[in-house]
Amino acid sequence: MNPILTRQDNESFIDYHIRLFENKNEYGIDNYEIASLLNVEYGSNYDESKWRKDYSQFVKWKDYLIKKDLDSEKLQKYEEIRIESEKEKIRNQDQKREYKKLIRNQARFEHLKDEILAAVLNLEKKKPLEFKSPILVSDTHKEGLALFSDWHFGLRVDNTFNKFNKEIFDIRVEHLVNKIIEHGKKNNISTLHVANLGDMITGTIHVALRADSHEDSIGQIKYVSETLSEVLAKLANTFPNIIYYNVIGNHGRNGHKNDVGIKENFEYLIPWFIEARLKDFNNIKIITDKDGYIPAKIMNEEVVFVHGNFDKIEQSVKNLPQVLGYVPTLIFGGHVHHHYEKEHGRTLVSVNGSLIGADDHTVQGRYGGIPSQKFMVLNEDGIESTYRFKLNKIV
């Protein structure tokens, strides 16, 4: 028996009686178990109603008797003890609730991993991705950077300015990869950096998106992860070295931003899928963010990759150096669905466009937004050239 359920030294029977009823939820016992304990201690055989009613009478008259018999100083002390007891009870409840939430989320994430692993194994049988020696052998000191952001797979768009669906998604991605290979070969790059800046899926964070989305979040993650795996396989069979960066966006989060932590995001499954799918590719390195950003060094440039929901364009230049402990020379982000570049002292902020283009939200807000993605070539002096691939004329 749990020692807390036994009568303590110097504890009167009445105090023992009251303690059991007042703490039965914390002790995990019910009225019948309390009656059994009290009968053993009292040497009686009463049913639970007798002990329950006795306790009810105490509860009914407790406050009156205390106020009647105690002076103000003792009454204040009693009130402080009562309040502290209530606080402790609430703290315990909060801890239990957070612990259950943590276990539930871990179990859900593990279940999703199992689902995705099954999908990977199935794809390996149907559509194996084979590593071949890269066709490009570079002796130049140039590196490429491809920015992927705001693909929003899963959303349908059909407005005056834009159309977007699963078929158009596939066409735009294929065209984008072909352009990266074309300009990468032209510049004879040795290493290709591929930065996924987030919002690869539509998710279900808003009611409107839940209505517009034609794929559930897991289906979206599977499709985008496979698309990225095939893209990286094609690039890895072209260029000597590939470094892939994975930054989460806000559309992958599993719930409202005030209710979930940064780790509760479906997009953390993407690099896990890619790593499993491309396990035989020895020239691909995968880097995943831990706190919504990734610092990196490309050639001689100190670079930071962000999505943009935590780092507004103007604020990132001020805030990120405080976190990093140094001033980056390049900050790359997405989120706002349009191309933007601005210098702030020694730091250039470069915002990528979106694959989706103008959706209903941007049209209603009159923001515009041509579907586009960027590719850059860097040498020892920094960015040598920037290509902005517009994708609205592809279909």
Wavefront OBJ file of the C-alpha trace (Angstrom):
o trace
v 0.000 0.000 0.000
v 1.103 3.525 -0.732
v 2.415 4.951 2.609
v 0.538 8.209 1.984
v -2.740 6.327 2.436
v -1.910 5.228 5.989
v -2.556 7.299 9.080
v 0.540 9.316 9.913
v 2.287 9.652 13.256
v 0.634 12.330 15.440
v -2.275 12.545 12.970
v -5.676 12.427 14.630
v -8.348 10.164 13.178
v -10.436 13.217 12.177
v -7.443 14.780 10.423
v -6.820 11.464 8.678
v -10.484 11.292 7.620
v -10.427 14.830 6.223
v -7.067 14.358 4.463
v -8.206 11.294 2.550
v -11.323 13.004 1.200
v -9.581 16.293 0.396
v -6.824 14.550 -1.602
v -8.630 11.568 -3.110
v -8.038 12.735 -6.713
v -4.321 13.176 -6.109
v -4.140 9.818 -4.286
v -6.135 8.095 -7.026
v -8.738 6.575 -4.682
v -12.539 6.681 -4.501
v -15.087 6.902 -1.657
v -15.269 3.109 -1.259
v -11.510 2.791 -0.838
v -11.558 5.650 1.676
v -14.372 3.909 3.632
v -12.323 0.699 3.734
v -9.243 2.559 5.043
v -11.246 4.404 7.702
v -13.065 1.245 8.830
v -9.756 -0.567 9.308
v -8.368 2.341 11.308
v -11.565 2.875 13.335
v -12.388 -0.797 13.819
v -15.822 -0.450 12.252
v -17.812 -1.699 9.276
v -19.693 1.407 8.070
v -20.575 1.840 4.377
v -19.074 4.670 2.342
v -22.097 6.964 2.771
v -21.461 7.366 6.520
v -17.899 8.621 6.040
v -18.845 10.692 3.003
v -21.685 12.458 4.872
v -19.455 13.122 7.888
v -16.954 14.780 5.581
v -19.742 16.776 3.879
v -20.767 18.211 7.235
v -17.188 19.262 7.886
v -17.034 21.007 4.492
v -20.350 22.750 5.175
v -19.274 24.252 8.518
v -15.489 24.513 8.034
v -15.251 28.160 6.937
v -17.776 29.318 9.548
v -15.986 27.570 12.431
v -12.614 28.849 11.319
v -13.787 32.451 11.064
v -15.585 32.185 14.399
v -12.761 30.668 16.396
v -9.597 32.112 14.884
v -8.238 35.582 15.386
v -7.377 37.628 12.320
v -3.702 36.646 12.339
v -4.488 32.916 12.439
v -7.243 33.389 9.882
v -4.787 35.094 7.516
v -2.327 32.268 8.024
v -5.021 29.698 7.261
v -5.994 31.593 4.100
v -2.374 31.700 2.938
v -2.042 27.957 3.466
v -5.305 27.327 1.619
v -4.261 29.501 -1.341
v -0.840 27.864 -1.540
v -2.499 24.461 -1.463
v -4.742 25.474 -4.372
v -1.741 26.791 -6.296
v 0.116 23.520 -5.809
v -2.913 21.573 -6.979
v -3.121 23.704 -10.143
v 0.624 23.337 -10.757
v 0.304 19.558 -10.502
v -2.639 19.584 -12.895
v -0.706 21.745 -15.380
v 2.302 19.433 -15.190
v 0.147 16.371 -15.783
v -1.602 18.066 -18.711
v 1.672 19.158 -20.352
v 3.180 15.720 -19.830
v 0.174 14.038 -21.447
v 0.381 16.538 -24.336
v 4.083 15.758 -24.800
v 3.461 12.007 -24.819
v 0.516 12.399 -27.202
v 2.541 14.515 -29.660
v 5.510 12.140 -29.507
v 3.229 9.182 -30.182
v 1.593 11.025 -33.101
v 4.964 11.952 -34.598
v 6.248 8.379 -34.237
v 3.075 7.130 -35.926
v 3.628 9.559 -38.802
v 7.228 8.407 -39.119
v 6.028 4.816 -39.373
v 3.564 5.824 -42.098
v 6.222 7.680 -44.034
v 8.766 4.891 -43.639
v 6.222 2.504 -45.154
v 5.759 4.980 -48.030
v 9.550 5.170 -48.552
v 9.908 1.399 -48.644
v 7.046 1.155 -51.118
v 8.572 3.834 -53.358
v 11.979 2.146 -53.292
v 10.381 -0.923 -54.845
v 8.311 0.932 -57.428
v 10.625 3.819 -58.259
v 14.216 3.358 -57.023
v 16.479 6.405 -57.067
v 19.970 5.420 -58.250
v 23.179 7.319 -57.607
v 25.457 7.811 -60.602
v 28.735 9.648 -60.858
v 27.991 13.379 -61.347
v 28.327 14.420 -64.971
v 29.902 17.760 -64.044
v 33.505 17.843 -62.823
v 34.306 21.377 -61.730
v 37.718 22.960 -61.254
v 36.349 26.470 -60.672
v 35.858 28.180 -57.340
v 32.154 28.766 -57.769
v 29.195 27.497 -55.803
v 25.491 27.657 -56.573
v 22.534 28.404 -54.305
v 18.974 27.386 -55.210
v 16.203 28.861 -53.053
v 13.001 26.834 -52.669
v 10.169 28.433 -50.723
v 6.397 28.646 -50.469
v 5.512 25.800 -52.804
v 2.197 25.315 -50.967
v 1.464 21.940 -52.443
v -2.131 20.925 -51.744
v -3.783 24.233 -52.609
v -5.897 24.850 -55.700
v -5.930 28.323 -57.218
v -8.035 29.532 -60.123
v -8.338 33.323 -60.335
v -7.845 36.078 -62.894
v -4.053 36.089 -62.463
v -3.095 32.530 -61.723
v -3.887 28.832 -61.834
v -2.314 26.284 -59.508
v -2.990 22.615 -58.845
v -1.129 19.313 -58.574
v -0.395 19.096 -62.305
v 0.858 22.696 -62.532
v 2.948 22.118 -59.394
v 4.733 19.213 -61.110
v 5.316 21.213 -64.304
v 6.749 24.226 -62.451
v 9.070 22.074 -60.320
v 10.397 20.249 -63.369
v 11.027 23.528 -65.198
v 12.722 24.989 -62.122
v 15.104 22.039 -61.792
v 15.979 22.139 -65.478
v 16.822 25.858 -65.214
v 19.008 25.232 -62.145
v 20.922 22.516 -64.011
v 21.245 24.691 -67.124
v 22.690 27.688 -65.252
v 24.708 25.506 -62.885
v 26.454 23.845 -65.815
v 26.943 27.175 -67.560
v 28.761 28.490 -64.468
v 30.559 25.188 -63.845
v 29.736 25.171 -60.127
v 31.427 22.702 -57.769
v 28.909 22.651 -54.923
v 25.200 23.275 -55.132
v 23.458 24.525 -51.996
v 19.704 23.879 -51.961
v 17.836 25.871 -49.307
v 14.282 24.821 -48.558
v 12.930 27.925 -46.769
v 9.621 26.384 -45.728
v 5.910 26.302 -46.494
v 6.309 23.408 -48.889
v 2.763 22.328 -47.999
v -0.523 24.158 -47.564
v -1.369 22.469 -44.267
v -4.506 23.218 -42.306
v -3.613 26.222 -40.156
v -6.539 28.350 -41.398
v -10.174 27.473 -41.971
v -10.018 28.797 -45.529
v -7.041 26.589 -46.292
v -8.765 23.553 -44.834
v -11.606 24.206 -47.245
v -9.329 24.783 -50.259
v -6.858 21.995 -49.633
v -7.358 18.842 -51.692
v -4.780 16.773 -49.801
v -4.492 16.182 -46.055
v -1.286 17.312 -44.357
v 0.316 13.874 -44.302
v -0.517 13.300 -47.951
v 0.999 16.679 -48.760
v 4.170 15.912 -46.804
v 4.595 12.554 -48.531
v 4.173 14.047 -52.003
v 6.447 17.053 -51.413
v 9.105 14.911 -49.704
v 9.143 12.516 -52.657
v 9.280 15.448 -55.087
v 12.246 16.947 -53.223
v 13.939 13.530 -53.072
v 13.654 13.142 -56.841
v 14.853 16.728 -57.379
v 17.908 16.203 -55.148
v 18.661 12.863 -56.823
v 18.678 14.552 -60.238
v 20.876 17.391 -58.964
v 23.235 14.975 -57.172
v 23.737 13.065 -60.431
v 24.691 16.352 -62.088
v 26.816 18.294 -59.587
v 29.723 16.963 -57.478
v 28.392 18.083 -54.083
v 24.913 18.912 -52.779
v 24.166 20.554 -49.435
v 20.467 20.605 -48.560
v 19.096 22.928 -45.865
v 15.616 22.413 -44.393
v 13.915 25.339 -42.624
v 10.334 24.879 -41.449
v 7.583 27.308 -42.424
v 4.379 28.203 -40.622
v 1.924 26.265 -42.798
v 3.257 22.926 -41.602
v 2.475 23.516 -37.955
v -0.013 21.191 -36.334
v -2.507 23.691 -34.866
v -2.794 27.368 -33.945
v 0.509 29.156 -33.338
v -0.471 29.964 -29.731
v -1.235 26.311 -28.960
v 1.763 24.495 -30.420
v 5.521 24.714 -30.065
v 7.990 25.256 -32.883
v 8.784 21.520 -32.995
v 5.160 20.553 -33.688
v 5.501 20.984 -37.418
v 4.920 18.432 -40.167
v 7.812 19.877 -42.205
v 10.310 18.298 -39.789
v 9.311 15.024 -41.460
v 10.646 16.191 -44.840
v 14.412 15.803 -44.172
v 13.724 12.498 -42.392
v 11.955 11.215 -45.533
v 14.691 12.518 -47.848
v 17.457 10.954 -45.760
v 15.724 7.563 -45.887
v 14.966 7.860 -49.612
v 18.484 8.993 -50.626
v 20.517 6.795 -48.275
v 22.670 5.547 -51.184
v 23.663 9.047 -52.341
v 27.055 9.840 -50.828
v 27.366 13.383 -52.183
v 24.334 14.860 -50.399
v 24.570 16.491 -46.981
v 21.342 17.333 -45.123
v 21.111 20.131 -42.544
v 17.907 20.674 -40.552
v 16.998 23.731 -38.503
v 16.442 23.426 -34.753
v 14.934 26.810 -33.952
v 13.511 28.103 -37.223
v 16.789 29.273 -38.800
v 20.042 27.832 -40.154
v 23.389 29.690 -40.139
v 25.819 28.564 -42.841
v 28.939 29.610 -44.705
v 28.971 29.659 -48.506
v 32.353 30.578 -49.985
v 33.349 33.563 -47.828
v 29.808 34.640 -46.963
v 28.163 34.255 -43.535
v 24.644 33.219 -44.485
v 21.411 32.730 -42.530
v 18.394 30.872 -43.886
v 14.974 31.668 -42.382
v 11.375 31.241 -43.455
v 10.282 34.769 -42.581
v 7.353 34.335 -40.200
v 9.638 34.846 -37.178
v 12.012 37.240 -38.935
v 10.358 40.204 -40.625
v 12.463 41.765 -43.355
v 13.478 44.903 -41.476
v 13.706 43.258 -38.040
v 15.870 40.295 -39.074
v 18.856 42.536 -39.761
v 18.692 43.841 -36.180
v 17.578 40.697 -34.337
v 19.576 37.871 -35.918
v 23.030 39.317 -35.054
v 21.925 39.422 -31.409
v 21.151 35.699 -31.548
v 24.158 34.671 -33.662
v 26.793 36.852 -32.035
v 27.989 38.168 -35.402
v 26.655 40.131 -38.364
v 25.729 37.890 -41.325
v 26.408 39.187 -44.820
v 23.407 37.426 -46.401
v 19.935 36.665 -45.031
v 17.629 34.563 -47.200
v 13.904 34.195 -46.513
v 10.514 33.599 -48.053
v 7.000 33.757 -46.579
v 5.755 36.944 -48.281
v 5.414 35.371 -51.755
v 7.259 38.023 -53.713
v 10.819 38.796 -54.793
v 12.571 41.429 -52.692
v 16.157 42.498 -52.056
v 17.562 45.285 -49.938
v 20.961 46.148 -48.486
v 21.247 47.087 -44.811
v 24.830 48.171 -44.196
v 26.985 45.088 -44.814
v 23.979 42.733 -44.880
v 21.913 41.915 -47.955
v 18.392 40.617 -47.295
v 17.101 38.533 -50.197
v 13.497 37.312 -50.156
v 12.478 34.518 -52.490
v 9.224 34.375 -54.420
v 6.730 31.529 -54.272
v 6.058 28.570 -56.528
v 2.311 29.020 -56.134
v 2.059 32.701 -57.192
v -1.038 34.791 -56.546
v -3.542 32.837 -54.444
v -6.911 34.136 -53.251
v -5.317 35.796 -50.208
v -2.802 37.825 -52.227
v -5.421 38.764 -54.830
v -7.874 39.961 -52.184
v -5.121 42.008 -50.527
v -3.951 43.289 -53.940
v -0.410 42.030 -53.207
v 0.207 40.477 -56.616
v 2.893 37.812 -56.634
v 4.404 36.265 -59.788
v 5.426 32.626 -59.190
v 9.228 32.584 -59.136
v 12.260 31.021 -57.441
v 15.879 32.149 -57.289
v 19.230 30.668 -58.197
v 22.522 32.386 -57.376
v 26.155 31.859 -58.274
v 28.757 32.779 -55.653
v 32.484 33.194 -55.994
v 35.162 34.264 -53.531
v 33.927 37.879 -53.685
v 30.287 37.046 -52.915
v 27.251 36.842 -55.185
v 28.406 36.901 -58.796
v 24.980 36.622 -60.391
v 21.332 36.136 -59.437
v 18.760 34.410 -61.654
v 15.083 34.791 -60.980
v 13.156 32.058 -62.738
v 9.601 33.241 -63.437
v 7.203 30.312 -63.624
v 3.901 31.945 -64.599
v 4.438 31.426 -68.340
v 5.196 27.702 -68.059
v 1.567 26.549 -68.337
l 1 2 3 4 5 6 7 8 9 10 11 12 13 14 15 16 17 18 19 20 21 22 23 24 25 26 27 28 29 30 31 32 33 34 35 36 37 38 39 40 41 42 43 44 45 46 47 48 49 50 51 52 53 54 55 56 57 58 59 60 61 62 63 64 65 66 67 68 69 70 71 72 73 74 75 76 77 78 79 80 81 82 83 84 85 86 87 88 89 90 91 92 93 94 95 96 97 98 99 100 101 102 103 104 105 106 107 108 109 110 111 112 113 114 115 116 117 118 119 120 121 122 123 124 125 126 127 128 129 130 131 132 133 134 135 136 137 138 139 140 141 142 143 144 145 146 147 148 149 150 151 152 153 154 155 156 157 158 159 160 161 162 163 164 165 166 167 168 169 170 171 172 173 174 175 176 177 178 179 180 181 182 183 184 185 186 187 188 189 190 191 192 193 194 195 196 197 198 199 200 201 202 203 204 205 206 207 208 209 210 211 212 213 214 215 216 217 218 219 220 221 222 223 224 225 226 227 228 229 230 231 232 233 234 235 236 237 238 239 240 241 242 243 244 245 246 247 248 249 250 251 252 253 254 255 256 257 258 259 260 261 262 263 264 265 266 267 268 269 270 271 272 273 274 275 276 277 278 279 280 281 282 283 284 285 286 287 288 289 290 291 292 293 294 295 296 297 298 299 300 301 302 303 304 305 306 307 308 309 310 311 312 313 314 315 316 317 318 319 320 321 322 323 324 325 326 327 328 329 330 331 332 333 334 335 336 337 338 339 340 341 342 343 344 345 346 347 348 349 350 351 352 353 354 355 356 357 358 359 360 361 362 363 364 365 366 367 368 369 370 371 372 373 374 375 376 377 378 379 380 381 382 383 384 385 386 387 388 389 390 391 392 393 394 395
